[in-house]
Amino acid sequence: MIDVSVLMPAIRVPNWKRMYDSITLSCQKYSFELVLVSPFDLPDSMKDLPNVKLIKDFGHPTRAAQIGLLHCEGRLLYHCVDDALFYTSAIDNAVEMHDKHLSGKDVVNMRYREGSNFSGQEFPPAFWWAHYHGELAALPGINKEWKMSMHPLMRTGYLKSLGGWDCSFEYINHPLHDLMFRVQADGGRLYDSPTTATSCDHHGGRTVDHAAIHDAQTLSDKPKFDKMYALPGTARSRIKIPLNNWESTPDYWQRRFKGTRPTNYEEILALNND
């Protein structure tokens, strides 16, 4: 069995090979597969790699993650992003921690840095607590004892048993919060990774390739999430959701692609400014 499935909704093809090479240094003791869900093909430099899967889809990122989950064969799943570079031995350290010390419901929060051109610094330990963030602390449905993880490492079978992510959300930020709160409502706990796992590039607001994500979060996902978690007990009432919930989502993300069928990342950049 494969040890780790590294899963990513993905569009940033120019970064993929460099990112893959960093995973090979981060996960040397365990076997891994990289599962990419993207509208684009693999670059020539990756087409012969036996542990890389690419699933083609033009849907939104949460739908992409859910589809990718169904193709993951690893006993553990690590959800990440394709503008990440992985630190040497970080995945090894996290898998060892999970195997030795965590229960089947527990999650390793794979800590990351984030900044323009990979310039981000480490977040303070309090950052990973939900109530550190005012917009989450204000919601009655979010327990002050809960943590959050945007890049979780957890048992694939357990994730599937929970139904994965809620694909009624377009971008995966809010459904990741929802998933981690459902885990904790189900008795699981979140533990910070022993070391920082990745350094991620970052584009703020509507810049570079980020307009669709920014608009999805602010115009659609956040209002929906805030309404959902305005009620105490929300997570406990929805610990398990249908695994096939992605099937009711559009197979084409209009907000990103704007009626086109781009064939490469550069066309995404052009669309971002339209």
N, C-alpha and C positions, 0 to 999 in steps of 0.2 A: 504493500500500500504506500502511496505517496504520503509524505509527512505534512507538507504545507501546500495549500493552494493560495497563491497570491492573486487576488482578484481585482480587476480595475475596469470600470467604464473608461474608454480611452479615445482621445482624438489627436494627441500630440506626438504623431509618428516620428518627428525628428529626434525626440528624446528617448524613444523606446529601447534602442540597442544599448545606449549608455546606461539606462536604467536597469536593463536586464543584466548587464555585466556587473553592476553594483550588487544585485541580488545574489549572484553567484559567490561573491565575497562575504555577503551577509549571512548566507545559509550554506555553509560548507559541511556541516556535520549531518545534515538532514537532507532528504530528497524534497524537491519542490517542483511545482508546475506554475507557470505564469498564464493566467486566463484573462485575455483581453476581449472586451466587447466594444466594437467600434464600427463605424460606417466605412472605415478604410482598411485596405489590405496590409499585411505585414511587409516591411521593407525587405529587400533582397537579402540583407545581412542576417535576417532572422528566419527566413523561410525553411531552412533545414534544421532548425533547433527542435529536438524531439520533445522537449518539455514546455513548449509554447503552444497554446491554443488561441485561435482567434474566431470569435463568433460575430458575424456581421449583423448589425441592427442600426436603424436610424431613429430609434425611440429615445426618450429622455434618459438621463443618467440613472435614475432609480430603477426604471424598467431594465436598463442594461445590466445593472448589478444583479437584479433578480434572475434574469436569464442566465447570466454567468454563473450564479450560484448552482443552478441545475446542472452545469457542466463540470463542476469542481469535484475532483476525486480524492483530494487530500483529507486526511483525518482531522486536520486543523485548517481553518480558513483565515486568511489575513486580508482584510479589505484595505486597499490603499489607493493612491492616485498616480497618474502617469507623468506628473511633473516632479516626481520624487527621485532622490538618489539615496541609496541605502548605505548605512554605516557598516563597516566590516564587523562580522560576528553578531550583529544586533539581533537577527532572527534566531540564530543559534541560541543565544542567551535567553531569549523569550520563550522558545520552545522548551528548553531545559527547565525553565522556571515553571511553565505550565504543567509539564509532565510530572515534575517532582512535588509540587506544592499546591496545585489548584484542583478544584473539583470539576466535574463535567459541565457544570453550569457557569463556572467562573470565566472571566475574560481578562486577557492581558491588554491593557491600554498601551498601544505602541506609540510612545511619545515621539513627537516630531517637532522640527523647527520649520518656520515658514517666513519667507521674505523675498523681495525682488532679487533675482539672479542668485538665489540660494544664500541670501545674506542673513537669514533669520537667526535669532538667538533663542536659547532655551526658555520656555515658559516657566513661571514659578510653579511650585507644586500645587498651590491653591487653584491654578487655572483649570485643573482637571475635575474640580468639584462643580456641579451644576450651579449651585447657588453663588459661585464666584461671579457669575454673569447675571447682571441685573434683569435682563429680559426673561431669563429662565427662573430666577428667584421670585419674580412677580407672579408666577403662575401657580395657583393652588394645587394643581395636580402633580407638581414636582417636589418630591421629598427633599428636605435639606440635607439628608444623609447620602444622597445619591451622587455618584460620579458620572462622568461622560467619557466617551471615546469616539473619536472620528475615524480612527484606524484600529479597529479591534482585531485581536487574534483570539479565536474561540473554536470550539469543536463544530465541525461542519454539520454533523448529524443533529446537534442541538439547535443550531441556527435554523436548519430546515424544519425541525419540529415546531419552532416558534412561528414559522411561516415567512421567515426572512424579513424583508423591508416592505413598508406600506407604499405601494406604487401609485397611490393617489397623489403623492408628492412628486414634483418634477425633479428637483435636485435632491441629492442624497443627504444633505446636511440634517434636515429636520427628521427624516425617517431613521437616521442613525441615532439621533437623540431618543426618538421613540423606541427603537429597538433596545438600546441600553437601559432605558427605564423599565421596559417590559422584562428584561433579564433580571433586573434587581427586584422587581415586584414578584418574580418567580423564585426568588431566593438565591440567585447568583450574585457574585461580587466582582467588582472591577479592581484590578491591581495594576499599578504603573509598571511599565517595562523596566528591566534592570538598567538599561542604557537608552539613550535617544536612538530611535530606529532609523529616521530619515531626515533629510533636509529637503524641503519642498520650495519650488519657485512660487511666486505669488503675483497676481495681477489684481489690483483693487478696482472696485466700482465696475464701470462698463468698459475698461481698457483692454487692449490686446484681444484676447479670445473670451473675455469674461462677461460680456453684456447679457447673454442668454441666461447664464447662471445667476447673475445679480438680479435680473428682472424676475426670474422664476422664484427666487427666495423671497424677495421683498413684496412682489405683487400677488403671489399665489400661495406659496408654501407657508410663510410666517403667519398670515392671517388664519389659515386653516389649522396650523399647529396650535396657535394661541387659543383658538376656540376649543380645540380638542382638550388641551391641558388646563383650561379654565376650571375644569371640574375635578374635585378631589377623587382619587381612586381610579383615574382614567387608565393608568398602566395596568393595574390589576384586573380591570374589566376587559382588557384586550391583550392578555399575555400571548395568546396564540391567534394568528390571523391566517387566512387561506394562502397557502404557498403559491397557488396559481393566480394570485390577485393581479399579476402583471398582464394577464390575458385581456383584461378590460381596459387597458391603456392604449393610446394611439401608437401605431408602429412607425410614426413619423413625427419628429419633434419640430413643429412649425416655428417655435420661438427661436430655435437655433438655425434651422436650415432655410427658412423663409421661402419655401416653395421650390428650392433648388435641390440637386443631388450632387454635392461637392465630391470630388474624387481625391482631394488631398487637403492637408492641413492649411496650406497657404490660402486656399479658397475660403476656409473658415475665417481666417484673419480679415479677408476682404469683406465678408458678410458682416463681421462684427461692427463695421463702421457704416453700414448701409442704414 
